[in-house]
Amino acid sequence: MSAFPHHIALLGAGTIGLSMAALHLRRPDTKVTIYDPAPNFEAQLRAQLPAYLDASIPETTTHPKNPIDALFTSARLSLAVSIADAVRSATIIQEQSPENQPSKQAVWQEVARVADAGAHLWSSSSGIPASAQAARCGPDVADRLLVAHPFNPPHLMPVVEIVPSPSTKPERVDFARGYFLNAPGPASVMADGPSIQGCAGPAQQRNRPHYRPVTLHKEIPGFVGNRLAFAMLREACYLVGEGVVSARELDAIVTASVGPRWAGNGVFESYHAGGGPGGIDAFLTKLGPTIEDVWGSLGQIPLRKEGGGQEAWRETVVRQTQEAYGPTASADTKKEMAVMVKGVVEMQNQCWKETK
């Protein structure tokens, strides 16, 4: 038997693709082949992938000054010159192609011509259902294809939305769920640190899966996580565009209210607790008039004007966000965000109830 029973072919080496590579490489039974059509993609990989790697991947810690060469030498990582070259011996094929339906359909058509008939087919799409992606392929693709939608960055974020189409065979769904449940998380900065009072300690934390795959019961554009996030984004843009609050002030409200609350308990559990003895039913009764008034006045804003021009709210949001945080997020900001995410996830792991 091969030392690497899982051979991942990653099609696309953008931000999600490289972060997914780090996720897969944490499993000692997995090797990764990456294909990207960009002419300079090896240089980009060498420059960017090391930032996603950590002590969970032994080869990188034994050669810290050249972790990419260490992965190449160990046969854990290789580069392909074409889709056919990448997928020919792969057991799992995961695409991160541009987020448009024709592009993804073309990828799966090409994969179907070369890949092993038993290979698992996964898409990292943010919102295009597997049934739409497989529409131009035969049942051999539709039976195997599902969406494994990670949240950015997937090498840190625990959730993976497993979204099968009506044609996806159940054993393909079970395999994907099991794969992520058994994928180690990042090296913990709290592994030897103090326990959070009232929660499990670091030792118990180590025994819990880092990744939390959730299988959706039906397809829907955008899936669940992005639909929730985009609903908040729409209302945030509306509030800033209407002059109710600035972009920086809105972020301050989110990070000091629903952010920490939902990080620990989620939407329904939080409001269930907020209802007191009557739970969420009492909450909906007590705040019903206010909720109804707010729901009825939520912002309905178009992303673009007819003819392609930008709406005024968009110009306001872009300007205020750039004024608050700079033209783009700096490398230091991205590092700080990663540390924050890692800390929140590790806190969750100590306090996470088994029923969640």
Kinemage of the C-alpha trace (Angstrom):
@kinemage 1
@onewidth
@group {chain A} dominant
@subgroup {mainchain}
@vectorlist {calphas} color= white
{ca met a 1} P 0.000 0.000 0.000
{ca ser a 2} L 1.190 3.532 -0.765
{ca ala a 3} L 2.523 5.642 2.096
{ca phe a 4} L 0.015 8.247 0.917
{ca pro a 5} L -3.375 6.577 0.365
{ca his a 6} L -4.920 10.013 -0.221
{ca his a 7} L -3.554 11.816 -3.276
{ca ile a 8} L -5.138 15.258 -3.567
{ca ala a 9} L -5.156 17.093 -6.880
{ca leu a 10} L -5.784 20.784 -6.203
{ca leu a 11} L -6.887 22.679 -9.300
{ca gly a 12} L -6.226 26.332 -8.565
{ca ala a 13} L -3.516 27.842 -6.349
{ca gly a 14} L -5.086 31.097 -5.229
{ca thr a 15} L -5.640 32.050 -1.603
{ca ile a 16} L -8.136 29.239 -0.966
{ca gly a 17} L -6.112 26.688 -2.917
{ca leu a 18} L -2.890 27.293 -0.973
{ca ser a 19} L -4.713 27.342 2.347
{ca met a 20} L -6.408 24.052 1.405
{ca ala a 21} L -2.977 22.623 0.547
{ca ala a 22} L -1.810 23.379 4.094
{ca leu a 23} L -4.950 21.719 5.475
{ca his a 24} L -4.383 18.551 3.451
{ca leu a 25} L -0.657 18.380 4.196
{ca arg a 26} L -1.333 18.155 7.930
{ca arg a 27} L -2.603 14.631 7.333
{ca pro a 28} L 0.457 12.342 7.265
{ca asp a 29} L -1.361 9.959 4.891
{ca thr a 30} L -1.907 12.601 2.205
{ca lys a 31} L 0.155 14.028 -0.629
{ca val a 32} L -0.833 17.007 -2.750
{ca thr a 33} L -0.398 17.845 -6.430
{ca ile a 34} L -1.224 21.404 -7.447
{ca tyr a 35} L -2.061 22.790 -10.871
{ca asp a 36} L -2.654 26.433 -11.678
{ca pro a 37} L -2.631 27.964 -15.183
{ca ala a 38} L -0.797 31.128 -14.087
{ca pro a 39} L 2.668 31.214 -15.708
{ca asn a 40} L 4.375 32.218 -12.443
{ca phe a 41} L 2.400 30.010 -10.081
{ca glu a 42} L 5.452 28.152 -8.696
{ca ala a 43} L 7.006 31.452 -7.648
{ca gln a 44} L 3.728 32.499 -6.039
{ca leu a 45} L 3.476 29.158 -4.246
{ca arg a 46} L 7.028 29.462 -2.890
{ca ala a 47} L 6.338 33.008 -1.712
{ca gln a 48} L 2.908 32.453 -0.175
{ca leu a 49} L 2.484 28.828 0.953
{ca pro a 50} L 5.057 28.965 3.814
{ca ala a 51} L 2.812 31.440 5.651
{ca tyr a 52} L 0.100 28.768 5.840
{ca leu a 53} L 2.371 25.960 7.074
{ca asp a 54} L 3.029 25.244 10.734
{ca ala a 55} L 4.485 22.675 13.127
{ca ser a 56} L 1.640 20.283 12.302
{ca ile a 57} L 3.586 19.400 9.117
{ca pro a 58} L 6.847 17.705 10.204
{ca glu a 59} L 8.757 18.176 6.929
{ca thr a 60} L 8.457 21.945 7.220
{ca thr a 61} L 9.829 22.096 10.746
{ca thr a 62} L 12.887 19.981 9.954
{ca his a 63} L 13.789 22.366 7.104
{ca pro a 64} L 12.354 25.704 8.336
{ca lys a 65} L 14.436 27.812 5.934
{ca asn a 66} L 13.177 25.962 2.876
{ca pro a 67} L 9.862 24.253 3.731
{ca ile a 68} L 8.672 24.008 0.128
{ca asp a 69} L 11.775 22.129 -1.028
{ca ala a 70} L 11.394 19.866 2.004
{ca leu a 71} L 7.845 18.999 0.913
{ca phe a 72} L 8.990 18.398 -2.659
{ca thr a 73} L 11.828 16.137 -1.498
{ca ser a 74} L 9.530 14.092 0.746
{ca ala a 75} L 7.062 13.597 -2.156
{ca arg a 76} L 4.334 15.237 -0.084
{ca leu a 77} L 3.984 18.060 -2.621
{ca ser a 78} L 4.331 18.212 -6.402
{ca leu a 79} L 3.365 20.570 -9.204
{ca ala a 80} L 1.554 19.645 -12.414
{ca val a 81} L 1.759 21.218 -15.859
{ca ser a 82} L -1.880 20.547 -16.794
{ca ile a 83} L -5.190 19.383 -15.357
{ca ala a 84} L -4.622 15.973 -16.942
{ca asp a 85} L -1.185 15.726 -15.350
{ca ala a 86} L -2.578 16.699 -11.925
{ca val a 87} L -5.558 14.351 -11.766
{ca arg a 88} L -4.246 11.231 -13.485
{ca ser a 89} L -3.459 9.302 -10.280
{ca ala a 90} L -5.446 11.396 -7.779
{ca thr a 91} L -7.896 9.829 -5.336
{ca ile a 92} L -9.465 13.214 -4.484
{ca ile a 93} L -9.786 16.068 -6.977
{ca gln a 94} L -10.649 19.482 -5.541
{ca glu a 95} L -11.202 22.511 -7.741
{ca gln a 96} L -10.732 26.173 -6.855
{ca ser a 97} L -11.371 27.574 -10.337
{ca pro a 98} L -12.938 31.023 -10.957
{ca glu a 99} L -16.323 31.422 -9.329
{ca asn a 100} L -18.489 31.157 -12.412
{ca gln a 101} L -20.569 28.251 -13.614
{ca pro a 102} L -19.168 27.786 -17.150
{ca ser a 103} L -15.604 27.691 -15.826
{ca lys a 104} L -16.407 24.982 -13.315
{ca gln a 105} L -18.389 22.960 -15.844
{ca ala a 106} L -15.408 23.051 -18.213
{ca val a 107} L -13.057 21.876 -15.454
{ca trp a 108} L -15.206 18.849 -14.619
{ca gln a 109} L -15.592 17.954 -18.280
{ca glu a 110} L -11.812 17.891 -18.638
{ca val a 111} L -11.373 15.983 -15.372
{ca ala a 112} L -13.885 13.349 -16.488
{ca arg a 113} L -11.796 12.541 -19.554
{ca val a 114} L -8.675 11.617 -17.583
{ca ala a 115} L -9.346 10.993 -13.885
{ca asp a 116} L -9.729 7.607 -12.264
{ca ala a 117} L -13.349 6.461 -12.275
{ca gly a 118} L -13.311 6.077 -8.497
{ca ala a 119} L -11.800 9.470 -7.632
{ca his a 120} L -13.756 11.722 -5.268
{ca leu a 121} L -14.718 15.062 -6.834
{ca trp a 122} L -14.935 18.131 -4.609
{ca ser a 123} L -15.547 21.789 -5.364
{ca ser a 124} L -14.531 24.650 -3.069
{ca ser a 125} L -17.197 26.861 -4.629
{ca ser a 126} L -18.615 29.664 -2.488
{ca gly a 127} L -22.111 29.284 -3.859
{ca ile a 128} L -22.484 27.315 -7.115
{ca pro a 129} L -24.263 24.008 -6.392
{ca ala a 130} L -22.765 20.695 -7.483
{ca ser a 131} L -25.789 19.902 -9.654
{ca ala a 132} L -25.153 23.067 -11.714
{ca gln a 133} L -21.445 22.291 -12.015
{ca ala a 134} L -22.135 18.737 -13.242
{ca ala a 135} L -24.865 19.750 -15.691
{ca arg a 136} L -22.688 19.194 -18.783
{ca cys a 137} L -21.176 15.942 -17.513
{ca gly a 138} L -22.519 12.434 -17.357
{ca pro a 139} L -23.724 10.509 -14.308
{ca asp a 140} L -20.171 9.323 -13.625
{ca val a 141} L -19.385 12.898 -12.515
{ca ala a 142} L -22.752 13.767 -10.967
{ca asp a 143} L -22.649 10.657 -8.755
{ca arg a 144} L -19.305 11.674 -7.266
{ca leu a 145} L -19.351 15.472 -7.224
{ca leu a 146} L -20.116 17.483 -4.107
{ca val a 147} L -19.236 20.905 -2.750
{ca ala a 148} L -16.792 20.993 0.170
{ca his a 149} L -17.092 24.699 0.907
{ca pro a 150} L -14.464 25.955 3.363
{ca phe a 151} L -14.366 29.307 5.078
{ca asn a 152} L -11.368 31.523 4.452
{ca pro a 153} L -8.723 30.662 5.517
{ca pro a 154} L -9.531 26.931 5.544
{ca his a 155} L -6.252 25.948 7.188
{ca leu a 156} L -7.593 27.731 10.296
{ca met a 157} L -11.388 27.937 10.025
{ca pro a 158} L -13.085 24.772 11.339
{ca val a 159} L -16.307 24.576 9.339
{ca val a 160} L -16.625 22.828 5.987
{ca glu a 161} L -20.053 22.824 4.356
{ca ile a 162} L -20.572 19.488 2.608
{ca val a 163} L -23.216 20.112 -0.058
{ca pro a 164} L -24.177 17.117 -2.204
{ca ser a 165} L -26.452 17.324 -5.212
{ca pro a 166} L -29.514 15.086 -5.441
{ca ser a 167} L -27.355 12.772 -7.596
{ca thr a 168} L -24.379 12.514 -5.231
{ca lys a 169} L -24.074 9.044 -3.771
{ca pro a 170} L -24.306 8.898 0.056
{ca glu a 171} L -20.994 7.054 0.376
{ca arg a 172} L -19.265 10.005 -1.301
{ca val a 173} L -20.746 12.334 1.302
{ca asp a 174} L -19.710 10.037 4.160
{ca phe a 175} L -16.161 9.855 2.815
{ca ala a 176} L -15.806 13.645 2.609
{ca arg a 177} L -17.169 14.134 6.105
{ca gly a 178} L -14.828 11.503 7.525
{ca tyr a 179} L -11.836 12.967 5.699
{ca phe a 180} L -12.261 16.399 7.281
{ca leu a 181} L -13.113 15.033 10.724
{ca asn a 182} L -9.759 13.254 10.695
{ca ala a 183} L -7.747 16.220 9.415
{ca pro a 184} L -5.597 17.728 12.198
{ca gly a 185} L -5.951 21.375 13.049
{ca pro a 186} L -3.143 23.932 13.248
{ca ala a 187} L -0.421 23.643 15.850
{ca ser a 188} L -2.007 25.076 18.970
{ca val a 189} L -0.605 28.150 20.698
{ca met a 190} L -2.613 27.138 23.788
{ca ala a 191} L -1.717 23.444 23.870
{ca asp a 192} L 0.369 23.872 27.037
{ca gly a 193} L -1.359 26.969 28.305
{ca pro a 194} L -3.878 27.476 31.104
{ca ser a 195} L -7.404 26.132 30.947
{ca ile a 196} L -10.348 28.472 30.647
{ca gln a 197} L -12.237 28.318 33.934
{ca gly a 198} L -15.337 26.174 33.634
{ca cys a 199} L -14.246 24.579 30.367
{ca ala a 200} L -12.229 21.565 29.323
{ca gly a 201} L -8.466 21.952 29.505
{ca pro a 202} L -5.918 21.792 26.668
{ca ala a 203} L -5.480 18.026 27.089
{ca gln a 204} L -9.152 17.383 26.380
{ca gln a 205} L -9.025 19.967 23.614
{ca arg a 206} L -6.398 17.939 21.759
{ca asn a 207} L -8.762 14.959 21.566
{ca arg a 208} L -11.498 16.883 19.771
{ca pro a 209} L -11.638 17.195 15.980
{ca his a 210} L -10.607 20.621 14.754
{ca tyr a 211} L -12.748 20.502 11.617
{ca arg a 212} L -16.535 20.502 11.907
{ca pro a 213} L -18.023 19.371 8.591
{ca val a 214} L -21.742 20.088 8.289
{ca thr a 215} L -23.770 18.319 5.596
{ca leu a 216} L -26.552 20.466 4.142
{ca his a 217} L -29.881 18.735 3.515
{ca lys a 218} L -30.507 20.430 0.179
{ca glu a 219} L -28.761 22.642 -2.339
{ca ile a 220} L -29.241 26.393 -2.244
{ca pro a 221} L -27.155 29.134 -3.941
{ca gly a 222} L -24.526 30.470 -1.545
{ca phe a 223} L -25.110 27.559 0.849
{ca val a 224} L -25.623 28.576 4.508
{ca gly a 225} L -22.569 30.358 5.866
{ca asn a 226} L -22.284 32.803 2.979
{ca arg a 227} L -26.016 33.488 2.913
{ca leu a 228} L -25.853 34.511 6.570
{ca ala a 229} L -22.680 36.533 6.055
{ca phe a 230} L -23.960 38.251 2.923
{ca ala a 231} L -27.246 39.121 4.656
{ca met a 232} L -25.257 40.952 7.333
{ca leu a 233} L -23.030 42.533 4.668
{ca arg a 234} L -26.078 43.875 2.823
{ca glu a 235} L -27.508 45.457 5.957
{ca ala a 236} L -24.078 46.792 6.954
{ca cys a 237} L -23.705 48.465 3.549
{ca tyr a 238} L -27.217 49.881 3.826
{ca leu a 239} L -26.570 51.372 7.281
{ca val a 240} L -23.271 52.955 6.206
{ca gly a 241} L -24.739 54.185 2.925
{ca glu a 242} L -27.663 55.796 4.761
{ca gly a 243} L -25.305 57.612 7.127
{ca val a 244} L -26.578 55.806 10.228
{ca val a 245} L -23.076 54.741 11.226
{ca ser a 246} L -19.568 54.791 9.762
{ca ala a 247} L -17.783 51.701 8.470
{ca arg a 248} L -15.348 51.714 11.399
{ca glu a 249} L -18.156 52.247 13.950
{ca leu a 250} L -20.187 49.403 12.470
{ca asp a 251} L -17.195 47.061 12.775
{ca ala a 252} L -16.777 48.124 16.406
{ca ile a 253} L -20.403 47.257 17.120
{ca val a 254} L -20.127 43.826 15.471
{ca thr a 255} L -16.881 42.842 17.204
{ca ala a 256} L -18.240 43.942 20.608
{ca ser a 257} L -21.731 42.398 20.335
{ca val a 258} L -22.836 39.643 17.979
{ca gly a 259} L -19.246 38.632 17.166
{ca pro a 260} L -18.241 37.255 20.585
{ca arg a 261} L -21.775 36.079 21.371
{ca trp a 262} L -22.235 34.033 18.212
{ca ala a 263} L -18.661 32.720 18.361
{ca gly a 264} L -19.672 30.858 21.507
{ca asn a 265} L -23.302 29.953 20.996
{ca gly a 266} L -24.624 30.699 17.531
{ca val a 267} L -27.853 32.424 16.568
{ca phe a 268} L -30.553 30.103 17.863
{ca glu a 269} L -28.871 29.072 21.111
{ca ser a 270} L -28.114 32.717 21.951
{ca tyr a 271} L -31.707 33.855 21.475
{ca his a 272} L -32.982 30.723 23.189
{ca ala a 273} L -30.983 31.747 26.261
{ca gly a 274} L -32.119 35.362 25.842
{ca gly a 275} L -35.765 34.338 26.155
{ca gly a 276} L -35.360 33.302 29.768
{ca pro a 277} L -37.516 30.443 31.100
{ca gly a 278} L -39.622 30.418 27.943
{ca gly a 279} L -36.639 30.101 25.627
{ca ile a 280} L -36.719 31.245 22.018
{ca asp a 281} L -40.513 31.113 21.878
{ca ala a 282} L -40.716 33.679 24.675
{ca phe a 283} L -37.998 35.775 23.018
{ca leu a 284} L -39.932 35.911 19.743
{ca thr a 285} L -43.093 36.846 21.649
{ca lys a 286} L -41.520 39.547 23.804
{ca leu a 287} L -39.551 41.192 21.003
{ca gly a 288} L -41.983 40.312 18.225
{ca pro a 289} L -43.097 43.901 17.435
{ca thr a 290} L -39.498 45.168 17.336
{ca ile a 291} L -38.304 42.232 15.239
{ca glu a 292} L -41.167 42.694 12.802
{ca asp a 293} L -40.461 46.414 12.521
{ca val a 294} L -36.752 45.801 11.847
{ca trp a 295} L -37.365 42.962 9.393
{ca gly a 296} L -39.766 45.173 7.482
{ca ser a 297} L -37.218 47.978 7.158
{ca leu a 298} L -34.081 46.008 6.303
{ca gly a 299} L -32.152 47.570 3.437
{ca gln a 300} L -32.810 46.406 -0.116
{ca ile a 301} L -29.815 47.688 -2.044
{ca pro a 302} L -28.663 46.842 -5.583
{ca leu a 303} L -24.986 46.087 -6.085
{ca arg a 304} L -24.815 47.981 -9.378
{ca lys a 305} L -26.944 50.472 -11.252
{ca glu a 306} L -28.513 49.522 -14.540
{ca gly a 307} L -25.856 50.145 -17.166
{ca gly a 308} L -22.972 49.168 -14.889
{ca gly a 309} L -22.445 52.265 -12.737
{ca gln a 310} L -21.835 52.066 -9.002
{ca glu a 311} L -24.533 52.905 -6.499
{ca ala a 312} L -23.856 55.785 -4.093
{ca trp a 313} L -23.834 53.460 -1.063
{ca arg a 314} L -20.999 51.455 -2.629
{ca glu a 315} L -18.832 54.521 -3.138
{ca thr a 316} L -19.438 55.501 0.502
{ca val a 317} L -18.626 52.023 1.822
{ca val a 318} L -15.428 51.727 -0.235
{ca arg a 319} L -14.222 55.198 0.715
{ca gln a 320} L -14.897 54.827 4.453
{ca thr a 321} L -13.399 51.332 4.599
{ca gln a 322} L -10.210 52.459 2.845
{ca glu a 323} L -9.981 55.514 5.086
{ca ala a 324} L -10.330 53.310 8.173
{ca tyr a 325} L -8.058 50.425 7.183
{ca gly a 326} L -5.933 51.539 4.232
{ca pro a 327} L -6.206 50.737 0.503
{ca thr a 328} L -5.676 47.008 1.177
{ca ala a 329} L -5.208 44.873 4.263
{ca ser a 330} L -1.523 44.884 5.226
{ca ala a 331} L 0.520 41.735 5.875
{ca asp a 332} L 0.617 42.639 9.580
{ca thr a 333} L -3.166 42.988 9.665
{ca lys a 334} L -3.596 39.587 8.036
{ca lys a 335} L -1.265 38.021 10.598
{ca glu a 336} L -3.185 39.656 13.436
{ca met a 337} L -6.462 38.380 11.990
{ca ala a 338} L -5.039 34.840 11.782
{ca val a 339} L -3.885 34.983 15.407
{ca met a 340} L -7.327 36.232 16.470
{ca val a 341} L -9.143 33.492 14.557
{ca lys a 342} L -6.821 30.849 15.966
{ca gly a 343} L -7.367 32.086 19.511
{ca val a 344} L -11.163 32.140 19.151
{ca val a 345} L -11.212 28.628 17.689
{ca glu a 346} L -8.991 27.299 20.474
{ca met a 347} L -11.238 28.925 23.078
{ca gln a 348} L -14.228 27.285 21.393
{ca asn a 349} L -12.502 23.904 21.496
{ca gln a 350} L -12.003 24.172 25.250
{ca cys a 351} L -15.587 25.261 25.893
{ca trp a 352} L -17.348 23.350 23.095
{ca lys a 353} L -20.124 21.101 24.364
{ca glu a 354} L -20.258 17.617 22.890
{ca thr a 355} L -23.763 18.274 21.544
{ca lys a 356} L -22.531 21.059 19.259
